[in-house]
Amino acid sequence: MEHSPGAKLIDKAVDVLLLCRDAGGPVGVTEAARRLGMPKSSAARIVGALVRRGFLRQEEPSGKYTLSNVYYSFTSALSERNLLIPRAVPVMEKVFRALRETVHLNVVDALERVCVHVLESPQSLKAVMPVGQRSPLYCGGSSKAILAFSDEETVERVFGRPFRKFTGSTITGKKAMREEIRRIRERGYAVSHGERVEGITSVSVPVFHPGGKLGASLTVSVPTARYTESLMEKILRELTAASAGISRGMG
């Protein structure tokens, strides 16, 4: 089916937004045009329209563009409609009170882990996880807990993509990742020591719907400097009970 000129323009605007989301930093008009294979004049018009409507903002002094904060309002609106979050929050608060560390709830979207709710540690040295933050399913505790308990089609789609290194601890070998998935399934939880962000350790468990389908992952993230085996044991006790509680609440 052929797309009308208007539909093609919308496609290009979405391409610009996705590029800005995934680029890892601000993007200039020239770079956007080159990476998306469009004339610079077209990229400039699209970027200008997205800035005027509040979807992109220009950073100083570079003059490059990045996503604006408007997307948090979309995330909040989705959260209010999502039955998972209202049922998870009271349980997460219990974990938060017991540990005083950052607790976050994550779901999968387009083969990425997305944080949908977070309770941030009150301590000065803490792990930070913004709502809406995304990462690939092979990288980090919360992502690996989702990947390990996803259906095999999802797993193979993830393995069909290249694994990018975020830190020196990121697992980028496909064979090593398959072994990691096997271990996670065997023990029932995932751990990351600085795989996505150096200096942060995370412990994550899957959250299942009553019928057994994966619904989310629940994670506690701590500064690696504060991580101990005794803290690990306490985190696991809290997360295991919390996961079961959220699952019951969704029944």
WORACOR-V299805 format. One record per backbone hydrogen bond with DSSP energy under -0.5 kcal/mol. NH is the residue of the N-H (numbers start at 1). CO is the residue of the C=O. Records with the same first field share a line. If there is no record, write none. Layout:
NH=CO / CO
//
This chain:
8=4
9=5
10=6
11=7
12=8
13=9
14=10
15=11
16=12
17=13
18=14
19=15
20=16
21=17
22=18
23=19
27=65
32=28
33=29
34=30
35=31
36=32
37=33
38=33
43=39
44=40
45=41
46=42
47=43
48=44
49=45
50=46
51=47
52=48
53=49
54=51
55=50
56=50
57=66
59=64
63=59
65=27
66=57
68=55
71=68
72=69
73=69 / 70
74=70
75=71
76=72
77=73
78=74
79=75
80=76
81=77 / 78
82=78 / 79
83=81
85=82
86=82
87=83
88=84
89=85
90=86
92=88
93=89
94=90
95=91
96=92
97=93
98=94
99=95
100=96
102=221
103=119
104=219
105=117
106=217
107=114
109=112
112=109
113=135
114=107
115=133
116=105
117=105
119=103
120=118
126=124
132=115
133=130
135=113
137=111
139=136
140=138
144=140
145=141
146=142
147=143
148=144
149=145
150=147
155=151
156=152
157=153
158=154
159=155
160=156
161=158
164=162
166=164
167=195
169=194
170=167
172=170
177=173
178=174
179=175
180=176
181=177
182=178
183=179
184=180
185=181
186=182
187=183
188=184
190=204
192=202
194=192 / 200
200=197
201=222
202=192
203=220
204=190
205=218
207=216
209=213
212=209
215=207
216=207
217=106
218=205
219=104
220=203
221=102
222=201
224=199
226=223
227=223 / 224
232=228
233=229
234=230
235=231
236=232
237=233
238=234
239=235
240=236
241=237
242=238
243=239
244=240
245=241
246=242
247=243
248=244
249=245
250=246
251=248
//
